Amino acid sequence: MSDEEESPLKFPCEFPVKAMGKTDCELDIIVVEIVRRHAPDLTEGAVYTRESTAGNYVSVTVRVNATSRAQLDAIYQDLVDCEAVIMAI
């Protein structure tokens, strides 16, 4: 059974990738750069940022046109490998 058959997702699909980190590191630019490595067709309107209540952290959500589970796995792996990213969900 392939990864595609085991996944509840049906590809291609729109999928929100979220990363969180400190506000002082331009996380939005970092996350977009990482995601674009795997999803070069990313559009500007696909990126949303939100600061925490105290302003210490920021979350960046990127809506990706996902083509496979392997693509999403690669995006998440690169995000968690990045020092600026505290958490990717």
C-alpha positions as CSV (number, residue, x, y, z in Angstrom):
1,M,0.0,0.0,0.0
2,S,1.5,3.4,-1.0
3,D,1.6,6.5,1.2
4,E,-1.2,8.0,-1.0
5,E,-3.5,5.0,-0.3
6,E,-2.8,5.3,3.5
7,S,-3.5,9.0,3.7
8,P,-7.0,10.3,4.4
9,L,-6.1,13.3,2.1
10,K,-7.0,13.1,-1.6
11,F,-4.3,14.7,-3.7
12,P,-4.1,17.3,-5.2
13,C,-5.6,19.3,-2.4
14,E,-5.3,22.7,-0.7
15,F,-3.5,22.2,2.6
16,P,-2.7,24.7,5.4
17,V,0.9,24.5,6.7
18,K,1.5,26.4,9.9
19,A,4.8,27.3,11.6
20,M,5.4,29.2,14.8
21,G,8.4,31.1,16.1
22,K,9.6,34.3,17.7
23,T,8.5,37.6,16.2
24,D,12.0,39.0,15.9
25,C,13.2,36.7,13.1
26,E,11.1,37.6,10.0
27,L,9.5,34.1,10.2
28,D,7.1,34.8,7.4
29,I,10.0,35.2,4.9
30,I,11.8,32.1,6.2
31,V,8.7,29.9,6.1
32,V,7.7,31.1,2.5
33,E,11.3,30.4,1.3
34,I,11.1,26.8,2.8
35,V,7.7,26.1,1.4
36,R,8.5,27.4,-2.1
37,R,11.3,24.8,-2.3
38,H,8.6,22.2,-2.5
39,A,5.7,24.2,-3.8
40,P,7.0,26.7,-6.3
41,D,3.5,27.7,-7.5
42,L,2.8,29.4,-4.1
43,T,0.9,32.6,-4.5
44,E,1.2,35.7,-2.3
45,G,-2.4,35.5,-1.1
46,A,-1.6,32.1,0.3
47,V,0.3,33.4,3.3
48,Y,-1.3,34.6,6.6
49,T,0.5,35.8,9.7
50,R,-0.8,36.3,13.2
51,E,1.0,37.6,16.3
52,S,0.5,36.2,19.7
53,T,-1.4,38.4,22.3
54,A,1.8,39.5,24.0
55,G,3.5,40.0,20.6
56,N,6.4,37.6,21.4
57,Y,5.5,34.9,18.9
58,V,4.1,34.8,15.4
59,S,2.3,32.1,13.4
60,V,2.6,31.8,9.7
61,T,0.1,29.8,7.8
62,V,0.7,28.9,4.1
63,R,-2.0,27.4,2.0
64,V,-0.2,24.9,-0.2
65,N,-1.6,23.2,-3.3
66,A,-0.3,19.8,-2.1
67,T,0.3,17.2,-4.8
68,S,1.4,14.3,-2.5
69,R,2.0,13.1,1.0
70,A,5.8,13.0,0.2
71,Q,5.7,16.7,-0.7
72,L,4.0,17.6,2.6
73,D,6.4,15.4,4.6
74,A,9.3,17.2,2.9
75,I,7.9,20.7,3.8
76,Y,7.4,19.7,7.4
77,Q,10.8,18.2,7.7
78,D,12.5,21.3,6.4
79,L,10.4,23.5,8.7
80,V,11.3,21.5,11.9
81,D,14.9,21.5,10.8
82,C,14.9,25.3,10.7
83,E,16.2,26.9,13.9
84,A,13.7,29.8,13.6
85,V,10.7,27.5,13.7
86,I,9.6,26.5,17.2
87,M,6.8,24.3,16.0
88,A,5.2,23.2,12.7
89,I,1.6,21.9,12.6
